[in-house]
Amino acid sequence: MNMPAIEILRLIERLQDSNGVSLPGETDGDGYWVGTALAIAGVPVLVGEGEIEEVIETPAATPIPGTKPWVLGVAAYKGALLPIYCGDMLFRGQPYTGRVRDYCMVIRRPGMYFGITLSGVKRDLRLPAAERDMDHPVDPDFARFTEGGFHYGDEFFAVLDLDKLVADENLANASATRRTATRRHGNDQ
């Protein structure tokens, strides 16, 4: 019996719901949100456990002519090519200042595989899910890609929703054609 792919996905989703399996980055079995505290372009963010492939030292990248300014290039990584994006340029539209971006997070999604430079790598965190604040203001350059966040110490860490980021039309089209070269996340620069 052959089932269409969409039906198989719906069946898997129903099975996960009925088995009480939580999705990555939501909560562990004890009611805690689990993830990693990072910073992109100086903005503290959280990424759910299992959402990123890994954090690596930013590899040397070979520039790609004709791409948007946030594309640093491609790097050799685990026997393949990994596009490297500048987090500062992607979110802020301007190059970083200060410390060199020594690390990047590697993201793998269906049809998308890339690294984004980080301005800081803090630590893994386990926070009470009930304390997630969905109303706290988030940096405007990141707000479209976040789902609430947590207060930790003196900082607020927005939860970065990588599925929203990957679904962004700007990220999917790195070509610097005349029509798209001056656009950033759908807004004129």
Biotite code that builds the C-alpha atoms (Angstrom):
import biotite.structure as struc

atoms = struc.array([
    struc.Atom([0.000, 0.000, 0.000], chain_id="A", res_id=1, res_name="MET", atom_name="CA", element="C"),
    struc.Atom([1.462, 3.343, -1.077], chain_id="A", res_id=2, res_name="ASN", atom_name="CA", element="C"),
    struc.Atom([0.561, 6.434, 0.927], chain_id="A", res_id=3, res_name="MET", atom_name="CA", element="C"),
    struc.Atom([1.228, 9.988, -0.232], chain_id="A", res_id=4, res_name="PRO", atom_name="CA", element="C"),
    struc.Atom([4.063, 11.654, 1.685], chain_id="A", res_id=5, res_name="ALA", atom_name="CA", element="C"),
    struc.Atom([1.728, 14.213, 3.268], chain_id="A", res_id=6, res_name="ILE", atom_name="CA", element="C"),
    struc.Atom([-0.440, 11.436, 4.705], chain_id="A", res_id=7, res_name="GLU", atom_name="CA", element="C"),
    struc.Atom([2.632, 9.740, 6.177], chain_id="A", res_id=8, res_name="ILE", atom_name="CA", element="C"),
    struc.Atom([3.672, 13.016, 7.830], chain_id="A", res_id=9, res_name="LEU", atom_name="CA", element="C"),
    struc.Atom([0.184, 13.503, 9.267], chain_id="A", res_id=10, res_name="ARG", atom_name="CA", element="C"),
    struc.Atom([0.236, 9.948, 10.629], chain_id="A", res_id=11, res_name="LEU", atom_name="CA", element="C"),
    struc.Atom([3.620, 10.535, 12.288], chain_id="A", res_id=12, res_name="ILE", atom_name="CA", element="C"),
    struc.Atom([2.319, 13.774, 13.811], chain_id="A", res_id=13, res_name="GLU", atom_name="CA", element="C"),
    struc.Atom([-0.762, 12.008, 15.233], chain_id="A", res_id=14, res_name="ARG", atom_name="CA", element="C"),
    struc.Atom([1.401, 9.226, 16.656], chain_id="A", res_id=15, res_name="LEU", atom_name="CA", element="C"),
    struc.Atom([3.707, 11.743, 18.341], chain_id="A", res_id=16, res_name="GLN", atom_name="CA", element="C"),
    struc.Atom([0.713, 13.586, 19.804], chain_id="A", res_id=17, res_name="ASP", atom_name="CA", element="C"),
    struc.Atom([-0.811, 10.391, 21.145], chain_id="A", res_id=18, res_name="SER", atom_name="CA", element="C"),
    struc.Atom([2.498, 9.217, 22.626], chain_id="A", res_id=19, res_name="ASN", atom_name="CA", element="C"),
    struc.Atom([3.100, 12.519, 24.391], chain_id="A", res_id=20, res_name="GLY", atom_name="CA", element="C"),
    struc.Atom([6.364, 13.104, 22.532], chain_id="A", res_id=21, res_name="VAL", atom_name="CA", element="C"),
    struc.Atom([7.389, 16.745, 22.700], chain_id="A", res_id=22, res_name="SER", atom_name="CA", element="C"),
    struc.Atom([9.039, 18.484, 19.776], chain_id="A", res_id=23, res_name="LEU", atom_name="CA", element="C"),
    struc.Atom([12.673, 19.618, 20.102], chain_id="A", res_id=24, res_name="PRO", atom_name="CA", element="C"),
    struc.Atom([13.149, 22.877, 21.943], chain_id="A", res_id=25, res_name="GLY", atom_name="CA", element="C"),
    struc.Atom([9.782, 22.815, 23.648], chain_id="A", res_id=26, res_name="GLU", atom_name="CA", element="C"),
    struc.Atom([10.055, 21.025, 26.985], chain_id="A", res_id=27, res_name="THR", atom_name="CA", element="C"),
    struc.Atom([11.612, 17.971, 28.482], chain_id="A", res_id=28, res_name="ASP", atom_name="CA", element="C"),
    struc.Atom([9.437, 15.540, 30.398], chain_id="A", res_id=29, res_name="GLY", atom_name="CA", element="C"),
    struc.Atom([9.765, 17.579, 33.617], chain_id="A", res_id=30, res_name="ASP", atom_name="CA", element="C"),
    struc.Atom([8.289, 20.844, 32.290], chain_id="A", res_id=31, res_name="GLY", atom_name="CA", element="C"),
    struc.Atom([11.577, 22.545, 31.472], chain_id="A", res_id=32, res_name="TYR", atom_name="CA", element="C"),
    struc.Atom([12.562, 24.242, 28.237], chain_id="A", res_id=33, res_name="TRP", atom_name="CA", element="C"),
    struc.Atom([16.015, 23.010, 27.194], chain_id="A", res_id=34, res_name="VAL", atom_name="CA", element="C"),
    struc.Atom([18.326, 24.742, 24.758], chain_id="A", res_id=35, res_name="GLY", atom_name="CA", element="C"),
    struc.Atom([21.482, 26.740, 24.150], chain_id="A", res_id=36, res_name="THR", atom_name="CA", element="C"),
    struc.Atom([22.111, 30.407, 24.912], chain_id="A", res_id=37, res_name="ALA", atom_name="CA", element="C"),
    struc.Atom([23.883, 32.176, 22.045], chain_id="A", res_id=38, res_name="LEU", atom_name="CA", element="C"),
    struc.Atom([24.247, 35.691, 20.696], chain_id="A", res_id=39, res_name="ALA", atom_name="CA", element="C"),
    struc.Atom([23.833, 36.804, 17.106], chain_id="A", res_id=40, res_name="ILE", atom_name="CA", element="C"),
    struc.Atom([24.835, 40.363, 16.199], chain_id="A", res_id=41, res_name="ALA", atom_name="CA", element="C"),
    struc.Atom([25.107, 41.082, 19.929], chain_id="A", res_id=42, res_name="GLY", atom_name="CA", element="C"),
    struc.Atom([21.525, 39.983, 20.654], chain_id="A", res_id=43, res_name="VAL", atom_name="CA", element="C"),
    struc.Atom([21.110, 37.176, 23.203], chain_id="A", res_id=44, res_name="PRO", atom_name="CA", element="C"),
    struc.Atom([18.955, 34.343, 21.850], chain_id="A", res_id=45, res_name="VAL", atom_name="CA", element="C"),
    struc.Atom([18.059, 30.788, 22.778], chain_id="A", res_id=46, res_name="LEU", atom_name="CA", element="C"),
    struc.Atom([17.917, 27.887, 20.373], chain_id="A", res_id=47, res_name="VAL", atom_name="CA", element="C"),
    struc.Atom([16.011, 24.778, 21.412], chain_id="A", res_id=48, res_name="GLY", atom_name="CA", element="C"),
    struc.Atom([17.762, 21.496, 22.053], chain_id="A", res_id=49, res_name="GLU", atom_name="CA", element="C"),
    struc.Atom([18.089, 19.511, 18.849], chain_id="A", res_id=50, res_name="GLY", atom_name="CA", element="C"),
    struc.Atom([17.388, 22.561, 16.661], chain_id="A", res_id=51, res_name="GLU", atom_name="CA", element="C"),
    struc.Atom([20.973, 23.107, 15.540], chain_id="A", res_id=52, res_name="ILE", atom_name="CA", element="C"),
    struc.Atom([23.356, 20.504, 14.265], chain_id="A", res_id=53, res_name="GLU", atom_name="CA", element="C"),
    struc.Atom([26.311, 21.913, 16.211], chain_id="A", res_id=54, res_name="GLU", atom_name="CA", element="C"),
    struc.Atom([28.340, 24.993, 17.082], chain_id="A", res_id=55, res_name="VAL", atom_name="CA", element="C"),
    struc.Atom([31.728, 25.067, 15.351], chain_id="A", res_id=56, res_name="ILE", atom_name="CA", element="C"),
    struc.Atom([34.648, 27.411, 14.906], chain_id="A", res_id=57, res_name="GLU", atom_name="CA", element="C"),
    struc.Atom([33.816, 29.612, 11.935], chain_id="A", res_id=58, res_name="THR", atom_name="CA", element="C"),
    struc.Atom([35.659, 28.013, 9.030], chain_id="A", res_id=59, res_name="PRO", atom_name="CA", element="C"),
    struc.Atom([37.492, 29.974, 6.364], chain_id="A", res_id=60, res_name="ALA", atom_name="CA", element="C"),
    struc.Atom([35.001, 30.684, 3.593], chain_id="A", res_id=61, res_name="ALA", atom_name="CA", element="C"),
    struc.Atom([35.572, 31.223, -0.111], chain_id="A", res_id=62, res_name="THR", atom_name="CA", element="C"),
    struc.Atom([33.498, 34.193, -1.329], chain_id="A", res_id=63, res_name="PRO", atom_name="CA", element="C"),
    struc.Atom([30.781, 33.587, -3.912], chain_id="A", res_id=64, res_name="ILE", atom_name="CA", element="C"),
    struc.Atom([30.418, 36.373, -6.495], chain_id="A", res_id=65, res_name="PRO", atom_name="CA", element="C"),
    struc.Atom([26.892, 37.648, -7.099], chain_id="A", res_id=66, res_name="GLY", atom_name="CA", element="C"),
    struc.Atom([25.501, 36.896, -3.635], chain_id="A", res_id=67, res_name="THR", atom_name="CA", element="C"),
    struc.Atom([23.936, 39.131, -1.020], chain_id="A", res_id=68, res_name="LYS", atom_name="CA", element="C"),
    struc.Atom([26.295, 40.881, 1.399], chain_id="A", res_id=69, res_name="PRO", atom_name="CA", element="C"),
    struc.Atom([25.421, 38.541, 4.280], chain_id="A", res_id=70, res_name="TRP", atom_name="CA", element="C"),
    struc.Atom([26.785, 35.521, 2.409], chain_id="A", res_id=71, res_name="VAL", atom_name="CA", element="C"),
    struc.Atom([30.398, 35.153, 3.521], chain_id="A", res_id=72, res_name="LEU", atom_name="CA", element="C"),
    struc.Atom([30.933, 32.244, 1.139], chain_id="A", res_id=73, res_name="GLY", atom_name="CA", element="C"),
    struc.Atom([31.241, 28.477, 1.276], chain_id="A", res_id=74, res_name="VAL", atom_name="CA", element="C"),
    struc.Atom([33.532, 26.459, 3.495], chain_id="A", res_id=75, res_name="ALA", atom_name="CA", element="C"),
    struc.Atom([34.733, 22.879, 3.464], chain_id="A", res_id=76, res_name="ALA", atom_name="CA", element="C"),
    struc.Atom([32.939, 21.078, 6.280], chain_id="A", res_id=77, res_name="TYR", atom_name="CA", element="C"),
    struc.Atom([32.805, 17.336, 6.917], chain_id="A", res_id=78, res_name="LYS", atom_name="CA", element="C"),
    struc.Atom([33.619, 16.498, 3.317], chain_id="A", res_id=79, res_name="GLY", atom_name="CA", element="C"),
    struc.Atom([31.017, 18.829, 1.831], chain_id="A", res_id=80, res_name="ALA", atom_name="CA", element="C"),
    struc.Atom([30.426, 22.529, 1.232], chain_id="A", res_id=81, res_name="LEU", atom_name="CA", element="C"),
    struc.Atom([28.726, 24.610, 3.897], chain_id="A", res_id=82, res_name="LEU", atom_name="CA", element="C"),
    struc.Atom([27.417, 28.102, 3.068], chain_id="A", res_id=83, res_name="PRO", atom_name="CA", element="C"),
    struc.Atom([28.424, 30.547, 5.819], chain_id="A", res_id=84, res_name="ILE", atom_name="CA", element="C"),
    struc.Atom([26.200, 33.550, 6.527], chain_id="A", res_id=85, res_name="TYR", atom_name="CA", element="C"),
    struc.Atom([27.193, 36.589, 8.562], chain_id="A", res_id=86, res_name="CYS", atom_name="CA", element="C"),
    struc.Atom([24.670, 36.908, 11.391], chain_id="A", res_id=87, res_name="GLY", atom_name="CA", element="C"),
    struc.Atom([25.371, 40.633, 11.747], chain_id="A", res_id=88, res_name="ASP", atom_name="CA", element="C"),
    struc.Atom([24.697, 41.363, 8.074], chain_id="A", res_id=89, res_name="MET", atom_name="CA", element="C"),
    struc.Atom([21.728, 39.007, 7.890], chain_id="A", res_id=90, res_name="LEU", atom_name="CA", element="C"),
    struc.Atom([19.871, 40.513, 10.846], chain_id="A", res_id=91, res_name="PHE", atom_name="CA", element="C"),
    struc.Atom([21.304, 44.045, 11.161], chain_id="A", res_id=92, res_name="ARG", atom_name="CA", element="C"),
    struc.Atom([22.322, 44.793, 7.572], chain_id="A", res_id=93, res_name="GLY", atom_name="CA", element="C"),
    struc.Atom([25.756, 45.980, 8.657], chain_id="A", res_id=94, res_name="GLN", atom_name="CA", element="C"),
    struc.Atom([29.093, 44.291, 9.325], chain_id="A", res_id=95, res_name="PRO", atom_name="CA", element="C"),
    struc.Atom([30.047, 43.421, 12.864], chain_id="A", res_id=96, res_name="TYR", atom_name="CA", element="C"),
    struc.Atom([32.195, 45.637, 15.005], chain_id="A", res_id=97, res_name="THR", atom_name="CA", element="C"),
    struc.Atom([34.341, 44.467, 17.856], chain_id="A", res_id=98, res_name="GLY", atom_name="CA", element="C"),
    struc.Atom([35.364, 40.891, 18.437], chain_id="A", res_id=99, res_name="ARG", atom_name="CA", element="C"),
    struc.Atom([35.810, 38.548, 15.478], chain_id="A", res_id=100, res_name="VAL", atom_name="CA", element="C"),
    struc.Atom([32.980, 36.049, 15.004], chain_id="A", res_id=101, res_name="ARG", atom_name="CA", element="C"),
    struc.Atom([34.934, 32.932, 15.980], chain_id="A", res_id=102, res_name="ASP", atom_name="CA", element="C"),
    struc.Atom([31.948, 30.574, 16.081], chain_id="A", res_id=103, res_name="TYR", atom_name="CA", element="C"),
    struc.Atom([28.920, 29.731, 13.993], chain_id="A", res_id=104, res_name="CYS", atom_name="CA", element="C"),
    struc.Atom([25.935, 27.463, 14.428], chain_id="A", res_id=105, res_name="MET", atom_name="CA", element="C"),
    struc.Atom([25.266, 24.868, 11.773], chain_id="A", res_id=106, res_name="VAL", atom_name="CA", element="C"),
    struc.Atom([21.603, 24.526, 10.803], chain_id="A", res_id=107, res_name="ILE", atom_name="CA", element="C"),
    struc.Atom([20.209, 21.641, 8.784], chain_id="A", res_id=108, res_name="ARG", atom_name="CA", element="C"),
    struc.Atom([16.638, 21.696, 7.560], chain_id="A", res_id=109, res_name="ARG", atom_name="CA", element="C"),
    struc.Atom([15.064, 20.017, 4.536], chain_id="A", res_id=110, res_name="PRO", atom_name="CA", element="C"),
    struc.Atom([16.528, 21.856, 1.562], chain_id="A", res_id=111, res_name="GLY", atom_name="CA", element="C"),
    struc.Atom([18.650, 24.190, 3.727], chain_id="A", res_id=112, res_name="MET", atom_name="CA", element="C"),
    struc.Atom([22.089, 23.590, 5.207], chain_id="A", res_id=113, res_name="TYR", atom_name="CA", element="C"),
    struc.Atom([24.177, 26.554, 6.364], chain_id="A", res_id=114, res_name="PHE", atom_name="CA", element="C"),
    struc.Atom([26.105, 28.187, 9.175], chain_id="A", res_id=115, res_name="GLY", atom_name="CA", element="C"),
    struc.Atom([25.391, 31.559, 10.796], chain_id="A", res_id=116, res_name="ILE", atom_name="CA", element="C"),
    struc.Atom([28.157, 33.420, 12.602], chain_id="A", res_id=117, res_name="THR", atom_name="CA", element="C"),
    struc.Atom([27.644, 34.062, 16.297], chain_id="A", res_id=118, res_name="LEU", atom_name="CA", element="C"),
    struc.Atom([28.800, 36.977, 18.413], chain_id="A", res_id=119, res_name="SER", atom_name="CA", element="C"),
    struc.Atom([28.749, 34.813, 21.525], chain_id="A", res_id=120, res_name="GLY", atom_name="CA", element="C"),
    struc.Atom([28.267, 31.287, 22.768], chain_id="A", res_id=121, res_name="VAL", atom_name="CA", element="C"),
    struc.Atom([27.101, 31.138, 26.354], chain_id="A", res_id=122, res_name="LYS", atom_name="CA", element="C"),
    struc.Atom([25.901, 27.750, 27.597], chain_id="A", res_id=123, res_name="ARG", atom_name="CA", element="C"),
    struc.Atom([23.188, 25.135, 27.573], chain_id="A", res_id=124, res_name="ASP", atom_name="CA", element="C"),
    struc.Atom([20.218, 26.064, 29.743], chain_id="A", res_id=125, res_name="LEU", atom_name="CA", element="C"),
    struc.Atom([17.288, 24.286, 31.328], chain_id="A", res_id=126, res_name="ARG", atom_name="CA", element="C"),
    struc.Atom([14.572, 26.806, 32.231], chain_id="A", res_id=127, res_name="LEU", atom_name="CA", element="C"),
    struc.Atom([11.063, 26.331, 33.670], chain_id="A", res_id=128, res_name="PRO", atom_name="CA", element="C"),
    struc.Atom([8.756, 26.299, 30.629], chain_id="A", res_id=129, res_name="ALA", atom_name="CA", element="C"),
    struc.Atom([6.034, 28.036, 32.656], chain_id="A", res_id=130, res_name="ALA", atom_name="CA", element="C"),
    struc.Atom([8.297, 31.111, 32.932], chain_id="A", res_id=131, res_name="GLU", atom_name="CA", element="C"),
    struc.Atom([8.416, 31.669, 29.179], chain_id="A", res_id=132, res_name="ARG", atom_name="CA", element="C"),
    struc.Atom([7.484, 35.308, 28.541], chain_id="A", res_id=133, res_name="ASP", atom_name="CA", element="C"),
    struc.Atom([5.575, 35.739, 25.284], chain_id="A", res_id=134, res_name="MET", atom_name="CA", element="C"),
    struc.Atom([4.998, 39.497, 25.766], chain_id="A", res_id=135, res_name="ASP", atom_name="CA", element="C"),
    struc.Atom([8.486, 40.866, 26.438], chain_id="A", res_id=136, res_name="HIS", atom_name="CA", element="C"),
    struc.Atom([9.691, 43.193, 23.666], chain_id="A", res_id=137, res_name="PRO", atom_name="CA", element="C"),
    struc.Atom([12.295, 41.654, 21.359], chain_id="A", res_id=138, res_name="VAL", atom_name="CA", element="C"),
    struc.Atom([14.902, 43.422, 19.243], chain_id="A", res_id=139, res_name="ASP", atom_name="CA", element="C"),
    struc.Atom([13.016, 44.511, 16.075], chain_id="A", res_id=140, res_name="PRO", atom_name="CA", element="C"),
    struc.Atom([15.574, 42.881, 13.758], chain_id="A", res_id=141, res_name="ASP", atom_name="CA", element="C"),
    struc.Atom([14.861, 39.507, 15.413], chain_id="A", res_id=142, res_name="PHE", atom_name="CA", element="C"),
    struc.Atom([11.173, 39.780, 16.369], chain_id="A", res_id=143, res_name="ALA", atom_name="CA", element="C"),
    struc.Atom([9.844, 38.075, 13.206], chain_id="A", res_id=144, res_name="ARG", atom_name="CA", element="C"),
    struc.Atom([11.901, 34.993, 13.988], chain_id="A", res_id=145, res_name="PHE", atom_name="CA", element="C"),
    struc.Atom([11.236, 34.540, 17.697], chain_id="A", res_id=146, res_name="THR", atom_name="CA", element="C"),
    struc.Atom([8.631, 32.910, 19.922], chain_id="A", res_id=147, res_name="GLU", atom_name="CA", element="C"),
    struc.Atom([8.752, 34.588, 23.318], chain_id="A", res_id=148, res_name="GLY", atom_name="CA", element="C"),
    struc.Atom([11.746, 34.087, 25.554], chain_id="A", res_id=149, res_name="GLY", atom_name="CA", element="C"),
    struc.Atom([13.125, 33.769, 29.050], chain_id="A", res_id=150, res_name="PHE", atom_name="CA", element="C"),
    struc.Atom([14.659, 36.071, 31.614], chain_id="A", res_id=151, res_name="HIS", atom_name="CA", element="C"),
    struc.Atom([18.019, 34.706, 32.712], chain_id="A", res_id=152, res_name="TYR", atom_name="CA", element="C"),
    struc.Atom([20.092, 36.760, 35.092], chain_id="A", res_id=153, res_name="GLY", atom_name="CA", element="C"),
    struc.Atom([19.926, 40.370, 33.946], chain_id="A", res_id=154, res_name="ASP", atom_name="CA", element="C"),
    struc.Atom([19.194, 39.514, 30.309], chain_id="A", res_id=155, res_name="GLU", atom_name="CA", element="C"),
    struc.Atom([16.184, 38.507, 28.256], chain_id="A", res_id=156, res_name="PHE", atom_name="CA", element="C"),
    struc.Atom([16.869, 35.710, 25.780], chain_id="A", res_id=157, res_name="PHE", atom_name="CA", element="C"),
    struc.Atom([14.382, 35.497, 22.913], chain_id="A", res_id=158, res_name="ALA", atom_name="CA", element="C"),
    struc.Atom([13.748, 31.965, 21.623], chain_id="A", res_id=159, res_name="VAL", atom_name="CA", element="C"),
    struc.Atom([14.876, 31.892, 18.004], chain_id="A", res_id=160, res_name="LEU", atom_name="CA", element="C"),
    struc.Atom([12.479, 29.878, 15.848], chain_id="A", res_id=161, res_name="ASP", atom_name="CA", element="C"),
    struc.Atom([14.740, 28.400, 13.192], chain_id="A", res_id=162, res_name="LEU", atom_name="CA", element="C"),
    struc.Atom([11.779, 27.173, 11.143], chain_id="A", res_id=163, res_name="ASP", atom_name="CA", element="C"),
    struc.Atom([10.596, 30.777, 10.759], chain_id="A", res_id=164, res_name="LYS", atom_name="CA", element="C"),
    struc.Atom([14.099, 31.850, 9.818], chain_id="A", res_id=165, res_name="LEU", atom_name="CA", element="C"),
    struc.Atom([14.511, 29.092, 7.230], chain_id="A", res_id=166, res_name="VAL", atom_name="CA", element="C"),
    struc.Atom([11.083, 29.886, 5.763], chain_id="A", res_id=167, res_name="ALA", atom_name="CA", element="C"),
    struc.Atom([12.130, 33.516, 5.196], chain_id="A", res_id=168, res_name="ASP", atom_name="CA", element="C"),
    struc.Atom([12.202, 34.334, 1.484], chain_id="A", res_id=169, res_name="GLU", atom_name="CA", element="C"),
    struc.Atom([15.321, 36.484, 1.893], chain_id="A", res_id=170, res_name="ASN", atom_name="CA", element="C"),
    struc.Atom([17.328, 33.637, 3.413], chain_id="A", res_id=171, res_name="LEU", atom_name="CA", element="C"),
    struc.Atom([16.296, 31.204, 0.698], chain_id="A", res_id=172, res_name="ALA", atom_name="CA", element="C"),
    struc.Atom([17.398, 33.550, -2.091], chain_id="A", res_id=173, res_name="ASN", atom_name="CA", element="C"),
    struc.Atom([21.004, 34.609, -1.634], chain_id="A", res_id=174, res_name="ALA", atom_name="CA", element="C"),
    struc.Atom([21.341, 35.947, -5.171], chain_id="A", res_id=175, res_name="SER", atom_name="CA", element="C"),
    struc.Atom([22.248, 39.626, -5.324], chain_id="A", res_id=176, res_name="ALA", atom_name="CA", element="C"),
    struc.Atom([20.244, 40.452, -8.415], chain_id="A", res_id=177, res_name="THR", atom_name="CA", element="C"),
    struc.Atom([19.284, 44.072, -8.986], chain_id="A", res_id=178, res_name="ARG", atom_name="CA", element="C"),
    struc.Atom([15.793, 43.396, -7.712], chain_id="A", res_id=179, res_name="ARG", atom_name="CA", element="C"),
    struc.Atom([16.845, 41.721, -4.453], chain_id="A", res_id=180, res_name="THR", atom_name="CA", element="C"),
    struc.Atom([20.257, 43.245, -3.683], chain_id="A", res_id=181, res_name="ALA", atom_name="CA", element="C"),
    struc.Atom([18.843, 46.107, -1.599], chain_id="A", res_id=182, res_name="THR", atom_name="CA", element="C"),
    struc.Atom([16.198, 44.174, 0.291], chain_id="A", res_id=183, res_name="ARG", atom_name="CA", element="C"),
    struc.Atom([16.577, 42.767, 3.787], chain_id="A", res_id=184, res_name="ARG", atom_name="CA", element="C"),
    struc.Atom([13.848, 40.552, 5.266], chain_id="A", res_id=185, res_name="HIS", atom_name="CA", element="C"),
    struc.Atom([11.255, 42.108, 3.003], chain_id="A", res_id=186, res_name="GLY", atom_name="CA", element="C"),
    struc.Atom([11.955, 45.693, 4.122], chain_id="A", res_id=187, res_name="ASN", atom_name="CA", element="C"),
    struc.Atom([13.806, 48.337, 2.139], chain_id="A", res_id=188, res_name="ASP", atom_name="CA", element="C"),
    struc.Atom([17.175, 49.111, 3.643], chain_id="A", res_id=189, res_name="GLN", atom_name="CA", element="C"),
])
